[in-house]
Amino acid sequence: MHKNSLANPGGLLVTLAAFVIVVAGMKAAAPLLVPFLLALFIAILIASPFSALQRLGLPAGPALVMVLITLIGMIFLLGTLVGDSLQNFSSAFPGYQTRLREITSGLLARLDDHGVHVSSQLVADYLDPGKAMKMVAGILSGMGGMLTNGFLIMITVIFVMLEAASFPDKWRMASDNAESSLERFNAMTAKINSYMGIKLLTSLATGVAIIIWLVILGVDYPFLWGLLAFLLNFIPTIGSIIAAVPAVTLALVQLGLGSALLTAAGYLLVNIVIGTFLEPRFMGRGLGLSTLVVFLSLVLWGWVLGPVGMLLSVPLTMALKIALDANEETRWIAVMLGPRVVVVPQPGDEHAAT
């Protein structure tokens, strides 16, 4: 940790002020930043198959075209499968909401008969599942707005991939300490690429498992809820909870309490198996971020960049931590963002940290 930085309150205040200004600028420029950041992370994600095709002897141009065609085809297939479901659900939503209010009123009446008095206004303000469904609809609308920039994002991905090949040579000509900074940059992209790749596969497994379970139970729009589970699995801590609420609520309205409990149990089982056992096994030592920082980054990036910021909160914070760790003046901030450090006494040095 850089003790001089901590011992200089004036410097710390300047750093915090600069951070606030940068965040405010990013929020103001969010309509421009979101497509660029999304394109950048898509480029990082497809870098591995792109490099694999080149190692097989395919030239860079055809390899890039093949990867992009595959990506666009997957997005088109996904949109085709989910588009009708989203439109039908939006049309049927008022009816579901009315039925949900009837169920809630009936439950409150039963509680009142047993001497448990609960204010209907309190339920409407704090325990209304319909609000969660509205929030999910807002997230899906945000994703739809993001897809309207699809052409711009794809063009940016192409330019990023084409520029990536010449970037190291340009940086060596522009910087006196190029090798060291390139090594850190490669380490950062490799770590983010590994995280995004593993998260993509586990999120895909989550979505497929949810679709199969909802089809078995007979819940309406299983592909829509599977897509939602896939997308929100990228959001740490609360993503899987938000994804479960609309499907469980719809199961309650459509099929009754028993099916709603089975739906919730399915979501819980899938997230325990994948989120608790599989993801930590493949991610090894973890993200290099503390649990509190992961949650705060979710709130911060979601506020600055909207739904896309929530999806990219972890890789953005990982990139920020690695960048801060590269500078002696800001290394202490990177340490504070990291996980808990276990300190054990060592022979000759009682304060050595492991």
C-alpha angles and dihedrals in degrees: 000000000000101000095187090062091052092046092054109074091179092057091047091053091050090051092050092047091050089049092052091049092049092048091048090050091049091051091050091048095043095117088059098036099050097063091043095049091045090050091048093053092044087053090051090048096051093042091090098055089040091055091043091056090049091051088054088060101263114139118246096253098052091040091055092046091051093049093047093047089052091049094048091046092053092049091048092049091048092048091049093051095046104031097079092044092052092049093047092046092051089052093048095042097094090054092049090049092052091049090049091054090051091052091047092049091049091051092050090050091053091049090049090052089056093050097261107126115198122174113241088213090056090053091047091050101043112010103039109130088194088071090056089051089050089051090052089049088053091052091050090049089051090052089049090052089050091053090055085069089052095116092051091047093050092048090050091049090053093051092045092051093047092047094047092073094059098035097091093052092048091049092050089055093046101044134056092206097041101139095055094047092044090052091053091045091051090048090051095049091045092052093046091045091052092049094046093046094050092043091050092053095044091046090050090050089049093051094047092048091050092049092051093048094048092047089053091050093044097238113163121252098016093168090055093052091043090054090048091051089049094051099041092048085076088063109083125229101356104033097088091046093052091046092054098050101073095043093048091046092049091049089052092050096041105034109012140250097308094056090045090055091047090050091051090047090052092052091047093050094047093049093046093050096043102028099039103034113018102038096049090045093056097035092056113196093012136243099315089240131108119247091244091051091050091054095043091048089054090055095043099046091041089055093045101041106016124225093344089054089055091051092049098036096109099046091044091052091045090053091048092050093050091048092050091048091056092065122068091214094056101031091101089062090054089052091052090051092052130089125277114299116221112216118202129175114256129195107273093003116062093181101051115134126220 
